[in-house]
Amino acid sequence: MADGSASASLPSVSPHHQYHRNAIKSSVHNTAANRRREQALVIGKERREALMRAKRVCRAALSGSDEAAAEDGDMVIDEGKADLEARTTQAVEELKSALSSQGKGAQKRKTEVLHALRRLLSQSEVPPVDAAIKAGAVPLLVQYLLFGSSDEQLLEAAWCLTNIAAGEPEETKSLLPALPLLIAHLGEKSTTLVAEQCAWAIGNVAGEGAELRSTLLAQGPDSKAANELIGIDGVLNAITRNLEKADEELATEVAWVVVYLSALSEKATSLIVRSSVPQLLIGRLLASENLQLLIPVLRGLGNLVAGDGYMVDSVLIVGNSVTDQALSSLIKCLKSDNRVLKKEASWAMSNIAAGSFEHKKLIFASEATPLLMHLLRTAQFDIRREAAYTLGNLCVVPAGSGNPPNIIIEHLVAIVDGGALPGFINLVRSADIESARLGLQFLELVMRGYPNSQGPKLVEAEDGIEAMERFQFHENEVMRNMANGLVDKYFGEDYGLE
């Protein structure tokens, strides 16, 4: 049962300007408490914008490539920094040499040297991005992106640029010369793998800030055009009609229109959620097995769920058949072997779990909960994080007045007993600060709310103390104070004396 009676959430990720509820607050009280409260709105805004703008290193091969299974988890973490930088510089020199290669074997050599650089940029906790840039990798990679190159070469070059763009701000800006070709390779003449990798690189650039997003928007669609389009008489009716009656090929194109409109325009999102489009998207998602259709339908639905509170509060009402269908369709995607579907479904689910107490109960009682716990243990990092947000949202309701959230004890106990705690502790160990914060927030819930004061013992048994102590001297003051406060509060002088 809940200790409170309203809705609360961990913050959920959103692609653009989307709507979300506030983050849970930690009950750790220390000298940084006031500063954390002042930063809460900023942190919430950052979280709302994070999904499409998050900068991520692409470590594993994209689903569908030949290396997807072979390279999973093959990350080098112990190699010395100097040696790694030296190897990277040498790889860039080989990249330059191969560019002028001609004749038999030239294409194979180009692909091999790209592959070598890509692995160096993928297989370290702190990739040697600066060394690659200083050696002149970016202008060379632009040459490797030219049209007429093999798909394998394009994929490797875009992958290298993706990970360079995941670096520090100045490193990301170095990709500006590559943007026109990256955008051009999103077109219909590109293979899915190449287009996906280019989109990933562009997303990393967009994640750096408003200046680079403006540069990207100058070369692509903008919100003004989206507002003008949705305002044209008959456009929304045409979208509705084609989603309802068109074949899957045309419905796929229309679904992408919904994705772009909902990502670029608050006005469009508001109009769409108040039409029959959400129900039609849910119907398509539930009925189809066509991946080309499912991806834009799911992404559009996720944008709508995140973009306007009306969607969860007034469309996905608990007890309505459309809500049950939405949950069933998301569960279907969580079971999919396709990484994109699992990630998008986890994100959409996290936003629904951020709704009312009734929404939390509905998801908790469904097949989604064990699926999410499985993803938290076994999936790729970005999917694990989305699953963790959903599970965390299922455990809290707000207390109001800036107080820490009340805990839904039944949900917390079931999720912890189901084996989720190690997954959250692994997030604490993550180099990604947002994920580490999420992990600490969940540990706080466990230590504060697990019955019979067993929470600290459970955390200790999973090496949670060691995970928190890595922040003892961390440069991030908020994380340092939060982690140290938890250790002091729950593992102080009196711990173990009862």
Phi and psi in degrees as a GROMACS rama.xvg file:
@    title "Ramachandran Plot"
@    xaxis  label "Phi"
@    yaxis  label "Psi"
@TYPE xy
-89.2395  151.174  ALA-2
-85.6565  -1.62311  ASP-3
-145.388  -171.104  GLY-4
-139.81  15.3538  SER-5
-122.442  -169.296  ALA-6
-96.4104  150.509  SER-7
-152.864  168.732  ALA-8
-162.44  154.644  SER-9
-71.0982  152.522  LEU-10
-69.8559  141.43  PRO-11
-107.151  154.146  SER-12
-77.8509  147.04  VAL-13
-141.043  146.434  SER-14
-75.1511  -32.1579  PRO-15
-139.157  -105.668  HIS-16
-100.19  22.1788  HIS-17
-64.9236  159.509  GLN-18
-85.3784  135.306  TYR-19
-147.625  159.815  HIS-20
-84.5947  166.042  ARG-21
-68.2241  159.169  ASN-22
-74.1875  157.119  ALA-23
-68.0265  151.725  ILE-24
-106.435  137.877  LYS-25
-73.2461  148.288  SER-26
-91.0465  10.9094  SER-27
-71.8283  121.719  VAL-28
-109.2  120.709  HIS-29
-154.193  -171.411  ASN-30
-66.4556  -16.4305  THR-31
-95.1205  7.06589  ALA-32
-59.4066  -47.5456  ALA-33
-62.3857  -41.6897  ASN-34
-62.821  -39.5588  ARG-35
-63.3424  -39.496  ARG-36
-65.2452  -39.2115  ARG-37
-65.4008  -31.1343  GLU-38
-86.001  -7.18358  GLN-39
-58.5023  -44.3092  ALA-40
-65.8607  -39.3072  LEU-41
-64.2448  -45.2499  VAL-42
-62.0143  -42.12  ILE-43
-61.0279  -41.2726  GLY-44
-64.882  -42.4349  LYS-45
-59.9803  -41.4403  GLU-46
-65.2411  -39.5346  ARG-47
-62.4871  -29.1296  ARG-48
-96.208  3.96892  GLU-49
-78.8078  -31.7166  ALA-50
-59.511  -54.796  LEU-51
-82.3834  -17.3109  MET-52
-106.079  -5.15549  ARG-53
-63.7334  138.552  ALA-54
-93.0656  120.541  LYS-55
-129.93  138.279  ARG-56
-77.2552  130.992  VAL-57
-87.9927  101.481  CYS-58
-93.3548  -40.5639  ARG-59
-102.084  157.259  ALA-60
-65.4895  148.066  ALA-61
-65.3926  148.768  LEU-62
-56.0333  129.666  SER-63
106.081  -15.3866  GLY-64
-85.8468  162.638  SER-65
-67.7367  -20.6545  ASP-66
-97.2568  0.819945  GLU-67
-53.8741  -41.9769  ALA-68
-85.3616  -37.6183  ALA-69
-64.5259  -34.7656  ALA-70
-101.628  -0.570061  GLU-71
-61.0812  122.955  ASP-72
81.1686  2.19938  GLY-73
-88.7791  69.5498  ASP-74
-111.407  127.101  MET-75
-82.2008  125.115  VAL-76
-123.33  -10.3022  ILE-77
-105.913  -6.36971  ASP-78
-67.1725  139.249  GLU-79
-63.5649  145.786  GLY-80
-60.6893  -46.3686  LYS-81
-62.0097  -42.1283  ALA-82
-65.7233  -40.9059  ASP-83
-63.842  -41.9222  LEU-84
-66.6365  -38.6245  GLU-85
-64.3036  -42.6948  ALA-86
-64.3917  -36.1635  ARG-87
-66.7879  -45.0113  THR-88
-59.1264  -42.1713  THR-89
-64.7011  -38.7418  GLN-90
-63.6627  -38.0784  ALA-91
-67.5752  -38.1948  VAL-92
-61.4197  -41.1128  GLU-93
-67.2737  -33.1069  GLU-94
-61.904  -43.4048  LEU-95
-65.017  -42.1902  LYS-96
-65.3409  -42.0668  SER-97
-67.9191  -25.8671  ALA-98
-61.2841  -31.0905  LEU-99
-93.4156  2.31385  SER-100
-67.4503  142.733  SER-101
-137.734  164.913  GLN-102
86.6219  -167.55  GLY-103
-62.1341  131.665  LYS-104
87.1495  -5.42363  GLY-105
-64.5427  -43.7849  ALA-106
-65.1399  -39.831  GLN-107
-62.848  -41.3929  LYS-108
-65.3225  -42.2163  ARG-109
-58.5025  -44.5109  LYS-110
-65.0491  -39.8762  THR-111
-65.5945  -41.639  GLU-112
-71.5549  -34.9905  VAL-113
-62.5868  -43.3642  LEU-114
-60.0107  -41.8665  HIS-115
-64.2737  -43.9131  ALA-116
-65.9223  -42.0491  LEU-117
-58.9729  -41.9581  ARG-118
-64.1589  -38.6124  ARG-119
-64.1607  -36.2205  LEU-120
-81.3361  -8.23023  LEU-121
-107.916  -22.3365  SER-122
-111.174  33.7918  GLN-123
-137.645  146.671  SER-124
-59.4643  -34.245  GLU-125
-124.415  91.3127  VAL-126
-59.1756  148.054  PRO-127
-78.99  57.9107  PRO-128
-65.5548  -45.2517  VAL-129
-60.2186  -41.777  ASP-130
-62.7782  -39.7582  ALA-131
-64.6898  -42.3734  ALA-132
-66.1338  -45.7685  ILE-133
-62.7072  -28.9415  LYS-134
-80.2411  -6.52522  ALA-135
92.9559  29.1555  GLY-136
-67.6891  -39.6624  ALA-137
-62.0315  -52.7225  VAL-138
-61.4411  -30.3315  PRO-139
-67.8023  -42.9218  LEU-140
-64.7019  -33.1113  LEU-141
-60.414  -40.9752  VAL-142
-63.2706  -36.1342  GLN-143
-72.4508  -14.2774  TYR-144
-89.8906  -3.51202  LEU-145
-59.4734  145.886  LEU-146
-62.0216  145.067  PHE-147
100.743  -11.3366  GLY-148
-76.0636  159.236  SER-149
-68.1006  155.665  SER-150
-60.8629  -38.378  ASP-151
-64.5235  -40.7321  GLU-152
-65.1378  -44.3232  GLN-153
-60.8462  -42.61  LEU-154
-63.0362  -46.3855  LEU-155
-64.4341  -41.6941  GLU-156
-65.2712  -43.9127  ALA-157
-65.1834  -34.6365  ALA-158
-65.1227  -44.2514  TRP-159
-58.6268  -45.219  CYS-160
-65.5307  -34.5054  LEU-161
-57.5152  -46.1711  THR-162
-77.4004  -29.3786  ASN-163
-64.9978  -40.0394  ILE-164
-69.7782  -14.1157  ALA-165
-84.8846  4.21235  ALA-166
-84.8911  -154.12  GLY-167
-71.4177  165.454  GLU-168
-51.4745  -48.1979  PRO-169
-66.258  -31.8875  GLU-170
-67.7924  -40.7268  GLU-171
-63.418  -40.4967  THR-172
-62.886  -22.6  LYS-173
-64.4177  -15.2815  SER-174
-81.9377  -4.1434  LEU-175
-51.057  -42.1449  LEU-176
-65.1794  -19.7688  PRO-177
-89.3805  -13.9977  ALA-178
-59.1484  -45.1239  LEU-179
-56.5178  -42.6393  PRO-180
-72.2971  -37.601  LEU-181
-60.4386  -43.0058  LEU-182
-67.091  -41.5577  ILE-183
-61.3164  -34.0362  ALA-184
-78.109  2.54066  HIS-185
-80.0331  -10.0295  LEU-186
-68.379  172.197  GLY-187
-68.6667  -16.1597  GLU-188
-79.8452  -12.2726  LYS-189
-84.8456  151.298  SER-190
-69.3351  161.614  THR-191
-60.3913  -42.3978  THR-192
-63.7898  -43.221  LEU-193
-65.2896  -44.9185  VAL-194
-62.7941  -41.5564  ALA-195
-63.3492  -41.5447  GLU-196
-68.9052  -38.4597  GLN-197
-64.8048  -39.5878  CYS-198
-63.487  -37.1553  ALA-199
-63.3642  -44.8982  TRP-200
-62.035  -43.6938  ALA-201
-63.1282  -39.0436  ILE-202
-62.0697  -38.4854  GLY-203
-64.5452  -38.2274  ASN-204
-65.2999  -44.4034  VAL-205
-62.9703  -28.0257  ALA-206
-73.0248  -8.669  GLY-207
-78.0569  -28.1646  GLU-208
154.144  177.83  GLY-209
-63.0578  -36.8939  ALA-210
-61.7317  -48.2535  GLU-211
-71.9892  -31.9711  LEU-212
-63.8519  -37.8218  ARG-213
-63.5855  -39.0663  SER-214
-61.972  -42.7562  THR-215
-65.8046  -44.6794  LEU-216
-63.6005  -30.0388  LEU-217
-65.2027  -19.0735  ALA-218
-108.272  9.58901  GLN-219
-152.374  -162.253  GLY-220
-67.7188  154.876  PRO-221
-133.109  166.404  ASP-222
-66.5619  -30.4929  SER-223
-60.7019  -44.0701  LYS-224
-63.9339  -38.4477  ALA-225
-64.6839  -42.0288  ALA-226
-63.6771  -40.0296  ASN-227
-67.1537  -39.9154  GLU-228
-64.3206  -47.5255  LEU-229
-68.0157  -20.603  ILE-230
-83.278  -10.2012  GLY-231
-72.7595  131.221  ILE-232
-59.8637  126.717  ASP-233
96.6245  -11.1582  GLY-234
-65.905  -48.1045  VAL-235
-63.721  -37.8274  LEU-236
-63.9439  -38.1838  ASN-237
-66.5263  -40.4035  ALA-238
-60.7996  -46.6966  ILE-239
-61.436  -46.9982  THR-240
-61.868  -43.294  ARG-241
-74.8028  -32.6674  ASN-242
-65.7239  -30.6684  LEU-243
-82.7875  -39.6317  GLU-244
-118.942  -17.3978  LYS-245
-73.6257  161.099  ALA-246
-70.1001  172.854  ASP-247
-66.188  -31.9158  GLU-248
-64.6733  -47.7737  GLU-249
-70.5547  -38.7293  LEU-250
-60.9991  -33.4054  ALA-251
-62.1779  -45.8775  THR-252
-63.5383  -40.5341  GLU-253
-66.2398  -38.1154  VAL-254
-62.4371  -37.4  ALA-255
-65.6647  -33.6929  TRP-256
-60.5155  -42.8672  VAL-257
-61.9176  -41.068  VAL-258
-58.2372  -50.0517  VAL-259
-68.1518  -41.7048  TYR-260
-62.3627  -45.4581  LEU-261
-71.9087  -22.9198  SER-262
-84.1462  -26.6121  ALA-263
-104.687  -17.7658  LEU-264
-140.07  120.605  SER-265
-65.3742  -37.2025  GLU-266
-61.2821  -45.9272  LYS-267
-63.5514  -42.6293  ALA-268
-59.5685  -44.7848  THR-269
-61.6479  -41.6127  SER-270
-70.1439  -39.8078  LEU-271
-66.8175  -42.9651  ILE-272
-68.1633  -20.1921  VAL-273
-94.9111  8.00728  ARG-274
-106.293  -168.787  SER-275
-89.2115  3.45687  SER-276
-58.6189  -45.5746  VAL-277
-56.1126  -44.2877  PRO-278
-63.8864  -37.6253  GLN-279
-69.0409  -38.5391  LEU-280
-62.4177  -43.5525  LEU-281
-62.0755  -42.1931  ILE-282
-61.6709  -43.8686  GLY-283
-63.5944  -42.0539  ARG-284
-63.6441  -37.7967  LEU-285
-74.9355  -34.7943  LEU-286
-91.2726  -27.8708  ALA-287
-92.5808  153.101  SER-288
-117.822  8.54846  GLU-289
-83.0111  110.495  ASN-290
-59.6741  -38.075  LEU-291
-62.0261  -29.8454  GLN-292
-85.8342  -40.6399  LEU-293
-62.1692  -38.7068  LEU-294
-62.0148  -53.4825  ILE-295
-67.8559  -32.93  PRO-296
-63.2002  -46.1672  VAL-297
-67.0001  -41.8549  LEU-298
-65.5514  -41.4129  ARG-299
-63.0383  -42.6475  GLY-300
-62.5892  -41.7912  LEU-301
-61.8935  -41.7388  GLY-302
-59.3041  -41.7389  ASN-303
-68.9123  -41.3731  LEU-304
-62.1279  -40.043  VAL-305
-82.9723  -23.5539  ALA-306
-88.9159  -18.5813  GLY-307
-152.046  123.808  ASP-308
-58.9222  -22.2153  GLY-309
-59.8793  -32.5306  TYR-310
-61.564  -47.9279  MET-311
-78.5257  -42.3044  VAL-312
-75.1255  -32.541  ASP-313
-122.727  -13.6739  SER-314
-103.813  -52.8567  VAL-315
-89.0563  58.61  LEU-316
-75.8109  131.155  ILE-317
-62.1375  129.187  VAL-318
107.198  -21.9264  GLY-319
-79.373  146.308  ASN-320
-63.4532  -34.5075  SER-321
-64.4774  -31.8265  VAL-322
-69.3597  -42.6601  THR-323
-62.6049  -38.8703  ASP-324
-66.3213  -40.1634  GLN-325
-61.4973  -44.396  ALA-326
-64.4039  -42.5228  LEU-327
-62.7057  -40.0118  SER-328
-68.7759  -36.6921  SER-329
-69.1922  -38.8399  LEU-330
-61.8445  -41.2903  ILE-331
-55.9562  -42.2944  LYS-332
-72.9289  -33.568  CYS-333
-62.6741  -29.6628  LEU-334
-81.7778  -11.4874  LYS-335
-65.6298  154.815  SER-336
-82.3267  -9.91359  ASP-337
-83.189  125.746  ASN-338
-61.463  -42.8671  ARG-339
-61.4865  -43.9465  VAL-340
-63.3623  -42.5257  LEU-341
-63.7885  -41.7927  LYS-342
-67.1766  -47.869  LYS-343
-65.5958  -38.2148  GLU-344
-67.0796  -39.3112  ALA-345
-63.587  -40.4144  SER-346
-64.0543  -48.5548  TRP-347
-60.836  -41.2948  ALA-348
-62.5024  -37.5098  MET-349
-64.2866  -32.6359  SER-350
-74.5468  -35.5637  ASN-351
-68.8772  -38.8953  ILE-352
-66.2971  -16.4993  ALA-353
-83.1846  4.57875  ALA-354
-84.9144  -142.42  GLY-355
-75.4379  169.798  SER-356
-58.6835  -35.4229  PHE-357
-65.6352  -38.1455  GLU-358
-63.3175  -41.235  HIS-359
-62.2464  -44.399  LYS-360
-63.6463  -40.2144  LYS-361
-61.816  -48.2091  LEU-362
-66.7936  -43.1654  ILE-363
-59.3711  -38.8862  PHE-364
-79.846  -5.0559  ALA-365
-94.2219  178.371  SER-366
-68.7632  -13.0284  GLU-367
-62.6454  -37.6176  ALA-368
-61.541  -52.5068  THR-369
-63.972  -32.3895  PRO-370
-64.3047  -42.8846  LEU-371
-65.7502  -38.5164  LEU-372
-65.7404  -36.5901  MET-373
-65.0838  -42.574  HIS-374
-64.11  -37.6304  LEU-375
-60.9473  -32.6037  LEU-376
-84.1134  -32.0079  ARG-377
-123.684  -17.0524  THR-378
-81.6553  174.288  ALA-379
-65.2227  160.776  GLN-380
-55.3918  -48.2737  PHE-381
-66.1643  -32.1737  ASP-382
-72.1575  -40.3463  ILE-383
-57.7413  -40.5184  ARG-384
-65.9406  -42.8373  ARG-385
-65.0811  -40.5214  GLU-386
-61.5639  -39.8844  ALA-387
-64.2358  -39.9191  ALA-388
-61.7677  -41.5471  TYR-389
-63.8027  -47.9143  THR-390
-62.1987  -40.7752  LEU-391
-63.5175  -41.2309  GLY-392
-62.707  -30.4357  ASN-393
-70.049  -14.0185  LEU-394
-101.674  -3.48761  CYS-395
-132.869  150.181  VAL-396
-133.312  151.989  VAL-397
-76.7475  151.835  PRO-398
-100.733  -18.5612  ALA-399
83.0193  165.72  GLY-400
56.0359  33.1473  SER-401
74.6533  6.03293  GLY-402
-77.6959  160.251  ASN-403
-62.4928  151.51  PRO-404
-69.2289  151.054  PRO-405
-73.6166  155.568  ASN-406
-109.355  135.629  ILE-407
-85.5811  94.8919  ILE-408
-58.2485  -44.481  ILE-409
-57.3076  -43.6976  GLU-410
-68.5036  -44.5316  HIS-411
-60.1246  -47.0969  LEU-412
-62.2153  -44.8258  VAL-413
-64.2376  -40.0652  ALA-414
-69.9205  -41.5667  ILE-415
-67.3719  -47.5169  VAL-416
-65.135  -23.0887  ASP-417
-78.3375  -1.46503  GLY-418
99.6231  18.1884  GLY-419
-82.1046  -20.6781  ALA-420
-57.7238  -45.6271  LEU-421
-57.9769  -34.0352  PRO-422
-64.1677  -40.3373  GLY-423
-69.9985  -36.4785  PHE-424
-66.4093  -35.2393  ILE-425
-63.2684  -33.9843  ASN-426
-64.8934  -38.2542  LEU-427
-58.3802  -35.9339  VAL-428
-78.4863  -8.22355  ARG-429
-66.8663  148.989  SER-430
-74.5018  -14.6617  ALA-431
-80.2776  115.127  ASP-432
-62.9388  -40.5933  ILE-433
-59.7758  -42.9673  GLU-434
-68.4633  -40.0037  SER-435
-63.2477  -38.8645  ALA-436
-62.897  -42.748  ARG-437
-59.0542  -44.2584  LEU-438
-61.5064  -43.6656  GLY-439
-63.1415  -40.016  LEU-440
-61.2068  -40.7689  GLN-441
-69.9716  -39.3915  PHE-442
-59.8346  -38.3061  LEU-443
-61.5149  -41.0925  GLU-444
-61.2566  -44.8323  LEU-445
-63.4221  -48.3664  VAL-446
-69.464  -29.9408  MET-447
-84.454  -35.1677  ARG-448
-113.294  -14.813  GLY-449
-65.569  134.659  TYR-450
-57.2883  152.608  PRO-451
59.6853  28.6685  ASN-452
56.449  30.4632  SER-453
-87.6723  -8.53794  GLN-454
-55.617  -51.4536  GLY-455
-57.9491  -37.6399  PRO-456
-66.4632  -38.7497  LYS-457
-64.2045  -42.4324  LEU-458
-64.6521  -42.776  VAL-459
-62.533  -40.3137  GLU-460
-63.7273  -24.6052  ALA-461
-100.515  19.442  GLU-462
63.1031  31.9462  ASP-463
-69.4923  -30.0934  GLY-464
-62.9699  -46.8816  ILE-465
-59.8856  -39.9899  GLU-466
-63.3858  -40.7566  ALA-467
-71.4094  -34.815  MET-468
-69.498  -14.5921  GLU-469
-64.6799  -16.3622  ARG-470
-94.7523  6.12193  PHE-471
-55.7269  -38.8093  GLN-472
-123.394  29.75  PHE-473
-69.2511  148.23  HIS-474
-69.9068  -23.7493  GLU-475
-81.1212  110.118  ASN-476
-63.5163  -40.7038  GLU-477
-61.8287  -47.2938  VAL-478
-66.8054  -39.7034  MET-479
-61.4171  -47.9046  ARG-480
-68.3689  -37.3051  ASN-481
-64.7201  -48.9957  MET-482
-66.9435  -45.4248  ALA-483
-63.2202  -37.1163  ASN-484
-64.4005  -39.0361  GLY-485
-65.7998  -44.1007  LEU-486
-62.9514  -44.6271  VAL-487
-64.4338  -39.8624  ASP-488
-72.3199  -42.954  LYS-489
-102.983  -12.8184  TYR-490
-131.914  36.6662  PHE-491
-79.0584  -158.564  GLY-492
-61.6716  -30.2788  GLU-493
-87.714  -4.60259  ASP-494
-65.6812  131.637  TYR-495
86.5145  -0.0234109  GLY-496
-90.5278  -14.0426  LEU-497
